[in-house]
Amino acid sequence: MRGGAVTRRPTCGRADRARLVSPTAQLAVDAVTRIASSLDLERIQIIKKPGGSLSDSYLDDGFLLDKAIGVGQPKRIEGATIMVANTSMDTDKVKIFGSRVRVDSMAKVAEIEAAEKSKMRAKCQKIIDHGINVFINRQLIYNLPEQIFASAGVMAIEHADFVGVERLAAVTGAEIVSTFDHPELTTLGRCDLIEEVMIGEDRLIRFSGVAAGEACTVVLRGASTHLLDEAERSLHDALCVLQQTMKNKRTIYGGGCGETLMANAVEDAAKKVPGKKQLAMLAFAAALRQLPTIVADNAGLDSADLVTRLKSAHYAGDSRAGLDVRSGSIGDMKELGIMEALKLKQSVLVSAAEAAEMILRVDDIIKCAPRQRRG
């Protein structure tokens, strides 16, 4: 009670607690399971598209490129042979560095433009001679080369961002090229189908059946860009944890079970330690119990009641007891299938201990009295 008013902890029902589970959790599990043989997170593309709700997010089995297909070019290609390049595709200027070209008539200007266009046509023909039907360029593709590619039935995609191009080259098995004089040395990419799809109000390009068949794309939907940024950070953290879990294959029981076990063990050890060290150990045990306390508070539960019941359950010999936020009680973590990565738990403990030690060192430095000057 404060100032005559009673403050109450907000609570939520069982159905509300069930909705607390992140809609992106299953997406993270499905995405990492898909790349189980390589565990290369570069094969997971994350695309953020405002609109809809977070529950509308989904995992696409293909690779999505957030770009548009050139004007007048095919919108769907089966059995694609792909060249990924990083080269200038504007009107290829006849460059004479440090010099000026002066002409005495407009006919001479037309001759220079014709020479530039001829040079670009030759460059496009070299690209087409590789036997490709899809050309993806990191830089812009201007009107003339776009027309040349369209006439040859080649799909041209311009101005693909560098990270996207590198990831696309990896999943299609291509190498990023910038010169086209030696087709026999160029590694081209392959995929079964390339088509244009709509997500919200935007057009994207889907690559299905890529060479690295494990590649996938997570499409995040949300009401605002701020929400999408937060969802992307959470999803990336989940992907990293799942990757390490599948790599090391070592887990512990979650739901505050591990922290309670450690806290009880530290308290038991503290009883045998005399002096102020015992206070530090008891404080460390209390800090460990803050983790299940925070979990219970975030679920809208009575953390004081649940954490004490969890502590008693462990002292009674139930070493698998943990928080079941769905039912708002103590449950068996093995039966519920609630697990955490051992490496993640170790990292959390070591980082927290190092942070606490650093704060103590700073306090010692601040409290240190300045040395008195003599003479």
VEXFI-993418 format. One record per residue (C-alpha): x negated, y negated, z; residue in three letters. Coordinates in Angstrom, 1 decimal. Last residue first. Layout:
<sepas>
SEPA      xx      yy      zz  residuo
SEPA       X       Y       Z      ALA
...
</sepas>
This chain:
<sepas>
SEPA      xx      yy      zz  residuo
SEPA   -58.3   -17.4     1.2      GLY
SEPA   -55.9   -14.6     1.1      ARG
SEPA   -52.7   -14.1    -0.9      ARG
SEPA   -50.0   -11.9     0.5      GLN
SEPA   -48.8    -9.0    -1.7      ARG
SEPA   -45.1    -9.4    -2.7      PRO
SEPA   -42.7    -7.2    -0.7      ALA
SEPA   -41.5    -4.0    -2.5      CYS
SEPA   -37.7    -3.9    -2.5      LYS
SEPA   -37.4    -4.6    -6.2      ILE
SEPA   -40.0    -1.9    -7.0      ILE
SEPA   -38.3     0.7    -4.8      ASP
SEPA   -34.9    -0.1    -6.3      ASP
SEPA   -36.4     0.4    -9.8      VAL
SEPA   -37.8     3.8    -8.7      ARG
SEPA   -34.4     4.8    -7.4      LEU
SEPA   -32.7     3.8   -10.6      ILE
SEPA   -35.2     5.9   -12.6      MET
SEPA   -34.6     8.9   -10.4      GLU
SEPA   -30.8     8.6   -10.9      ALA
SEPA   -31.3     8.4   -14.7      ALA
SEPA   -33.6    11.4   -14.7      GLU
SEPA   -31.1    13.5   -12.7      ALA
SEPA   -28.3    12.5   -15.0      ALA
SEPA   -30.3    13.4   -18.1      SER
SEPA   -31.4    16.7   -16.7      VAL
SEPA   -27.8    17.7   -15.6      LEU
SEPA   -26.2    16.7   -18.9      VAL
SEPA   -28.9    18.4   -21.0      SER
SEPA   -28.5    21.6   -19.0      GLN
SEPA   -24.7    21.5   -19.5      LYS
SEPA   -25.1    21.0   -23.2      LEU
SEPA   -27.6    23.8   -23.5      LYS
SEPA   -25.3    26.2   -21.7      LEU
SEPA   -22.4    25.4   -24.1      ALA
SEPA   -19.0    25.4   -22.4      GLU
SEPA   -16.3    28.0   -22.1      MET
SEPA   -12.6    28.0   -21.4      ILE
SEPA   -11.2    31.4   -22.6      GLY
SEPA    -8.2    31.3   -20.2      LEU
SEPA    -8.9    34.8   -18.9      GLU
SEPA   -12.6    34.0   -18.4      LYS
SEPA   -11.8    30.6   -16.8      MET
SEPA    -9.5    32.1   -14.2      ASP
SEPA    -7.1    29.4   -13.1      GLY
SEPA    -6.7    26.7   -10.5      ILE
SEPA    -3.6    24.5   -11.0      SER
SEPA    -2.1    21.7   -13.2      GLY
SEPA    -0.6    24.2   -15.7      SER
SEPA    -2.2    22.7   -18.8      ARG
SEPA    -5.1    21.2   -16.8      VAL
SEPA    -6.4    24.7   -15.7      ASP
SEPA    -9.3    23.7   -13.5      LEU
SEPA   -11.8    26.5   -12.7      GLY
SEPA   -12.2    29.8   -10.8      ALA
SEPA   -14.7    32.3   -12.3      ARG
SEPA   -16.8    32.7    -9.1      SER
SEPA   -13.7    33.7    -7.0      ASP
SEPA   -15.7    34.7    -3.8      GLY
SEPA   -13.7    32.8    -1.1      ALA
SEPA   -16.3    30.0    -1.3      TYR
SEPA   -15.4    29.6    -4.9      HIS
SEPA   -11.7    29.4    -4.2      ALA
SEPA   -12.3    26.9    -1.4      SER
SEPA   -14.2    24.6    -3.8      LYS
SEPA   -11.5    24.8    -6.4      LEU
SEPA    -8.8    24.1    -3.8      ARG
SEPA   -10.8    21.0    -2.7      THR
SEPA   -11.1    19.9    -6.4      VAL
SEPA    -7.4    20.4    -7.0      LEU
SEPA    -6.1    18.4    -4.1      ASP
SEPA    -8.5    15.4    -4.5      ALA
SEPA    -8.0    15.5    -8.3      SER
SEPA    -4.2    15.1    -8.2      ASP
SEPA    -3.5    15.4   -11.9      LEU
SEPA    -3.2    12.9   -14.7      GLY
SEPA    -5.4    14.9   -17.1      ALA
SEPA    -8.1    12.2   -17.0      ASN
SEPA    -8.1    12.4   -13.2      ASP
SEPA    -8.5    16.2   -13.3      ALA
SEPA   -11.5    16.0   -15.6      VAL
SEPA   -13.0    13.2   -13.6      ILE
SEPA   -12.8    15.3   -10.4      THR
SEPA   -14.2    18.3   -12.2      PRO
SEPA   -17.3    16.1   -13.0      LEU
SEPA   -17.4    14.4    -9.6      GLN
SEPA   -18.2    17.7    -8.0      ARG
SEPA   -21.7    17.5    -9.2      LEU
SEPA   -22.2    14.1    -7.6      ALA
SEPA   -21.1    15.5    -4.3      ALA
SEPA   -23.7    18.2    -4.6      ALA
SEPA   -26.4    15.6    -5.3      PHE
SEPA   -25.3    13.5    -2.3      ALA
SEPA   -25.6    16.7    -0.2      LEU
SEPA   -29.1    17.2    -1.5      MET
SEPA   -30.1    13.6    -0.8      ALA
SEPA   -28.7    13.8     2.8      LEU
SEPA   -30.7    17.0     3.4      GLN
SEPA   -33.9    15.3     2.3      LYS
SEPA   -33.3    12.9     5.1      LYS
SEPA   -34.5    15.4     7.7      GLY
SEPA   -34.2    19.2     7.8      PRO
SEPA   -33.5    21.5     4.9      VAL
SEPA   -31.8    24.8     5.7      LYS
SEPA   -28.3    23.4     5.5      LYS
SEPA   -29.2    21.8     2.2      ALA
SEPA   -29.5    25.2     0.5      ALA
SEPA   -25.9    26.0     1.2      ASP
SEPA   -24.8    22.6    -0.1      GLU
SEPA   -26.9    23.0    -3.2      VAL
SEPA   -25.3    26.5    -3.9      ALA
SEPA   -21.8    25.0    -3.3      ASN
SEPA   -22.5    22.2    -5.8      ALA
SEPA   -23.9    24.6    -8.4      MET
SEPA   -20.9    26.8    -8.2      LEU
SEPA   -18.6    23.8    -8.3      THR
SEPA   -20.4    22.4   -11.4      GLU
SEPA   -20.2    25.7   -13.2      GLY
SEPA   -16.5    26.1   -12.6      CYS
SEPA   -15.5    22.5   -13.5      GLY
SEPA   -13.2    23.7   -16.3      GLY
SEPA   -16.0    25.5   -18.1      GLY
SEPA   -17.5    29.0   -17.8      TYR
SEPA   -21.0    29.3   -19.2      ILE
SEPA   -22.2    29.8   -22.7      THR
SEPA   -25.2    31.1   -24.6      ARG
SEPA   -25.0    31.8   -28.3      LYS
SEPA   -28.1    29.7   -29.0      ASN
SEPA   -27.2    28.8   -32.6      LYS
SEPA   -23.4    29.0   -32.2      MET
SEPA   -23.5    26.8   -29.1      THR
SEPA   -26.0    24.4   -30.7      GLN
SEPA   -23.6    23.9   -33.7      GLN
SEPA   -20.6    23.6   -31.5      LEU
SEPA   -22.2    20.9   -29.4      VAL
SEPA   -23.3    19.0   -32.6      CYS
SEPA   -19.8    19.3   -34.1      LEU
SEPA   -18.1    18.1   -31.0      ALA
SEPA   -20.4    15.0   -30.8      ASP
SEPA   -19.7    14.3   -34.5      HIS
SEPA   -15.9    14.6   -33.9      LEU
SEPA   -16.0    12.2   -30.9      SER
SEPA   -18.0     9.6   -32.9      ARG
SEPA   -15.6    10.0   -35.9      GLU
SEPA   -12.6     9.7   -33.7      ALA
SEPA   -13.9     6.4   -32.2      GLU
SEPA   -14.6     5.0   -35.7      ASP
SEPA   -11.1     6.1   -36.8      LEU
SEPA    -9.5     4.3   -33.9      LEU
SEPA   -11.4     1.1   -34.7      HIS
SEPA   -10.5     1.5   -38.4      THR
SEPA    -6.8     1.5   -37.5      SER
SEPA    -3.7     3.7   -37.6      ALA
SEPA    -5.6     7.0   -38.1      GLY
SEPA    -6.5     9.6   -40.6      ARG
SEPA    -9.7    11.6   -40.6      LEU
SEPA   -10.5    13.8   -43.6      VAL
SEPA   -13.1    16.5   -42.7      VAL
SEPA   -14.9    17.8   -45.7      THR
SEPA   -16.3    21.2   -46.4      CYS
SEPA   -19.5    22.9   -47.6      ALA
SEPA   -19.8    26.7   -46.9      GLU
SEPA   -19.7    27.6   -50.6      GLY
SEPA   -23.1    26.0   -51.2      ALA
SEPA   -22.8    26.3   -55.0      ALA
SEPA   -19.5    24.3   -54.9      VAL
SEPA   -16.2    26.0   -55.4      GLY
SEPA   -14.1    22.8   -55.3      SER
SEPA   -15.5    19.3   -55.8      PHE
SEPA   -12.7    16.8   -55.0      ARG
SEPA   -12.8    13.2   -56.3      ILE
SEPA   -11.0    10.5   -54.4      LEU
SEPA    -8.1     8.2   -55.2      ARG
SEPA    -6.9     5.9   -52.4      ASP
SEPA    -3.3     5.1   -51.2      GLU
SEPA    -3.0     7.9   -48.7      GLY
SEPA    -5.3    10.6   -49.9      ILE
SEPA    -4.9    11.1   -53.7      MET
SEPA    -6.8    13.7   -55.7      VAL
SEPA    -9.0    13.6   -58.8      GLU
SEPA   -10.4    16.9   -60.0      GLU
SEPA   -13.7    18.8   -60.2      ILE
SEPA   -13.5    22.6   -60.4      LEU
SEPA   -15.9    25.6   -60.2      ASP
SEPA   -19.1    23.9   -59.1      CYS
SEPA   -22.6    23.7   -60.4      ARG
SEPA   -25.6    21.4   -60.0      GLY
SEPA   -28.5    20.8   -62.4      LEU
SEPA   -32.2    21.3   -61.7      THR
SEPA   -34.3    19.4   -64.3      THR
SEPA   -37.6    20.8   -65.4      LEU
SEPA   -36.3    22.2   -68.7      GLU
SEPA   -34.5    19.0   -69.5      PRO
SEPA   -37.9    17.1   -69.7      HIS
SEPA   -37.5    13.5   -70.9      ASP
SEPA   -34.6    12.6   -68.5      PHE
SEPA   -36.1    10.5   -65.8      THR
SEPA   -34.4     9.4   -62.5      SER
SEPA   -33.4    12.8   -61.0      VAL
SEPA   -31.6    13.8   -57.8      ILE
SEPA   -31.8    17.6   -57.6      GLU
SEPA   -28.7    19.8   -57.9      ALA
SEPA   -27.6    22.8   -55.8      GLY
SEPA   -24.0    21.6   -55.5      THR
SEPA   -24.0    21.3   -51.7      VAL
SEPA   -27.4    19.6   -51.6      ALA
SEPA   -26.8    17.2   -54.5      ALA
SEPA   -23.5    16.2   -52.9      LEU
SEPA   -25.2    15.5   -49.6      ARG
SEPA   -27.9    13.3   -51.3      GLU
SEPA   -25.2    11.6   -53.4      VAL
SEPA   -23.0    10.9   -50.3      GLY
SEPA   -25.9     9.4   -48.4      VAL
SEPA   -26.9     7.3   -51.4      PHE
SEPA   -23.4     5.9   -52.0      ASP
SEPA   -22.0     6.8   -55.4      ALA
SEPA   -22.2     3.8   -57.7      HIS
SEPA   -20.8     5.5   -60.8      GLU
SEPA   -19.0     8.7   -61.7      ILE
SEPA   -19.2     9.8   -65.4      ALA
SEPA   -17.2    12.7   -66.7      MET
SEPA   -18.7    13.8   -70.0      VAL
SEPA   -16.4    14.4   -73.0      GLY
SEPA   -19.0    13.1   -75.5      ALA
SEPA   -16.9    10.0   -76.4      SER
SEPA   -16.3     9.3   -72.7      ALA
SEPA   -20.1     9.5   -72.0      PHE
SEPA   -20.8     7.0   -74.8      ILE
SEPA   -18.0     4.7   -73.6      GLN
SEPA   -19.4     4.7   -70.0      GLU
SEPA   -22.8     4.0   -71.4      PRO
SEPA   -21.5     0.9   -73.1      LEU
SEPA   -19.3    -0.3   -70.3      ASN
SEPA   -21.8    -0.3   -67.4      TYR
SEPA   -22.7     2.5   -65.1      ILE
SEPA   -23.6     1.2   -61.6      LEU
SEPA   -26.2     3.0   -59.4      GLN
SEPA   -26.3     6.3   -57.6      ARG
SEPA   -25.2     8.1   -60.7      ASN
SEPA   -23.0    11.2   -61.2      ILE
SEPA   -22.9    12.7   -64.6      PHE
SEPA   -20.4    15.6   -65.3      VAL
SEPA   -20.2    17.7   -68.5      ASN
SEPA   -23.9    18.6   -68.7      ILE
SEPA   -25.9    20.3   -71.5      GLY
SEPA   -29.1    18.4   -70.8      HIS
SEPA   -28.7    16.8   -74.2      ASP
SEPA   -26.0    14.5   -72.7      ILE
SEPA   -28.7    12.8   -70.5      ILE
SEPA   -31.1    12.4   -73.5      LYS
SEPA   -28.1    11.0   -75.5      GLN
SEPA   -27.4     8.4   -72.8      CYS
SEPA   -31.0     7.2   -72.9      LYS
SEPA   -31.0     7.0   -76.7      ALA
SEPA   -27.7     5.0   -76.6      ARG
SEPA   -29.3     2.7   -74.0      MET
SEPA   -32.3     2.0   -76.2      LYS
SEPA   -30.0     1.3   -79.2      SER
SEPA   -28.0    -1.0   -77.1      LYS
SEPA   -31.1    -3.0   -76.1      GLU
SEPA   -32.3    -3.1   -79.8      ALA
SEPA   -28.9    -4.3   -80.9      ALA
SEPA   -29.0    -7.1   -78.3      GLU
SEPA   -32.4    -8.1   -79.6      ILE
SEPA   -31.2    -8.1   -83.2      GLU
SEPA   -28.2   -10.2   -82.2      ALA
SEPA   -30.5   -12.8   -80.6      VAL
SEPA   -32.5   -12.9   -83.9      LYS
SEPA   -29.3   -13.5   -85.8      ALA
SEPA   -28.5   -16.4   -83.5      MET
SEPA   -31.4   -18.3   -85.0      SER
SEPA   -34.8   -19.8   -84.2      ASP
SEPA   -35.7   -17.4   -81.4      VAL
SEPA   -37.8   -17.7   -78.3      ARG
SEPA   -38.8   -14.8   -76.1      VAL
SEPA   -40.4   -15.7   -72.9      ARG
SEPA   -43.2   -13.7   -71.2      SER
SEPA   -44.3   -12.7   -67.7      GLY
SEPA   -42.8    -9.3   -68.0      PHE
SEPA   -41.5    -8.2   -71.4      ILE
SEPA   -38.4    -6.1   -70.6      LYS
SEPA   -36.2    -4.9   -73.4      VAL
SEPA   -33.1    -4.7   -71.3      LYS
SEPA   -31.2    -1.5   -70.8      ASP
SEPA   -27.6    -2.7   -70.7      THR
SEPA   -26.7    -1.3   -67.3      ASP
SEPA   -27.3     2.4   -66.5      MET
SEPA   -30.3     2.0   -64.0      SER
SEPA   -31.2     5.4   -62.5      THR
SEPA   -30.5     7.5   -59.5      ASN
SEPA   -29.1    10.7   -60.9      ALA
SEPA   -27.0    13.8   -60.0      VAL
SEPA   -26.4    16.0   -63.1      MET
SEPA   -23.5    18.4   -62.8      ILE
SEPA   -22.4    21.4   -64.8      THR
SEPA   -18.7    21.8   -64.1      ALA
SEPA   -16.8    25.1   -64.7      GLY
SEPA   -13.4    23.4   -64.7      GLU
SEPA   -13.1    19.6   -65.3      ILE
SEPA   -10.3    17.4   -64.4      ARG
SEPA    -9.9    13.6   -64.8      LYS
SEPA   -11.5    13.5   -68.2      PRO
SEPA   -12.9    10.1   -69.1      GLN
SEPA   -11.1     7.0   -70.4      GLY
SEPA   -12.3     4.8   -67.5      VAL
SEPA   -14.8     6.3   -65.1      GLY
SEPA   -13.8     8.6   -62.3      ILE
SEPA   -13.4     6.9   -58.9      ALA
SEPA   -15.4     7.3   -55.7      LYS
SEPA   -15.0     8.6   -52.1      ASP
SEPA   -16.5    12.0   -52.9      LEU
SEPA   -14.7    15.0   -51.4      LEU
SEPA   -16.4    18.4   -51.1      PHE
SEPA   -13.9    21.4   -51.1      GLY
SEPA   -12.3    23.3   -48.3      ASP
SEPA   -10.6    20.2   -46.9      ASP
SEPA   -10.1    20.0   -43.2      LEU
SEPA    -7.3    17.9   -41.9      TYR
SEPA    -6.3    14.7   -40.1      SER
SEPA    -2.6    14.0   -39.9      ASP
SEPA    -2.7    14.4   -36.1      SER
SEPA    -4.7    11.2   -36.0      LEU
SEPA    -1.8     9.3   -37.3      SER
SEPA    -0.9     7.8   -40.7      GLY
SEPA    -3.0     5.2   -42.4      GLY
SEPA    -6.7     4.4   -42.4      PRO
SEPA    -8.9     6.9   -44.3      LYS
SEPA   -12.2     8.1   -42.8      LYS
SEPA   -14.2    10.7   -44.6      ILE
SEPA   -16.5    13.1   -42.8      ILE
SEPA   -18.7    15.5   -44.9      GLN
SEPA   -19.9    18.7   -43.4      ILE
SEPA   -22.7    20.2   -45.4      ARG
SEPA   -25.2    18.0   -43.6      GLU
SEPA   -24.3    19.8   -40.4      LEU
SEPA   -26.4    22.7   -41.5      ASP
SEPA   -25.4    25.7   -39.4      LEU
SEPA   -26.7    28.0   -42.2      SER
SEPA   -24.6    31.2   -41.7      SER
SEPA   -21.9    29.6   -39.6      ALA
SEPA   -21.1    26.8   -42.1      ILE
SEPA   -17.3    27.6   -42.1      ARG
SEPA   -17.3    28.2   -38.3      THR
SEPA   -18.7    24.7   -37.9      VAL
SEPA   -15.8    23.2   -39.9      ALA
SEPA   -13.1    25.4   -38.2      ASP
SEPA   -14.3    24.5   -34.7      VAL
SEPA   -14.5    20.8   -35.5      ALA
SEPA   -11.0    20.7   -37.1      LEU
SEPA    -9.6    22.6   -34.1      GLN
SEPA   -10.9    19.8   -31.8      ALA
SEPA    -9.7    17.0   -34.0      THR
SEPA    -6.2    17.0   -32.6      PRO
SEPA    -7.7    16.3   -29.2      SER
SEPA    -6.0    18.2   -26.4      VAL
SEPA    -4.0    15.6   -24.4      LEU
SEPA    -0.9    16.8   -26.0      ARG
SEPA    -0.7    19.8   -23.7      ALA
SEPA    -0.9    17.4   -20.8      ARG
SEPA     2.3    15.7   -22.0      ASP
SEPA     4.1    19.0   -22.2      ALA
SEPA     3.0    19.9   -18.7      ARG
SEPA     4.2    16.6   -17.3      GLY
SEPA     2.2    13.4   -16.7      CYS
SEPA     1.2    11.5   -13.6      THR
SEPA     0.3     7.9   -12.9      PRO
SEPA    -1.2     7.5    -9.4      ARG
SEPA     1.1     5.4    -7.3      ARG
SEPA     0.6     1.9    -5.9      THR
SEPA     3.0     0.8    -3.2      VAL
SEPA     3.7    -2.9    -2.9      ALA
SEPA     3.7    -4.9     0.3      GLY
SEPA     0.5    -6.7    -0.4      GLY
SEPA    -1.4    -3.4    -1.0      ARG
SEPA     0.0     0.0     0.0      MET
</sepas>
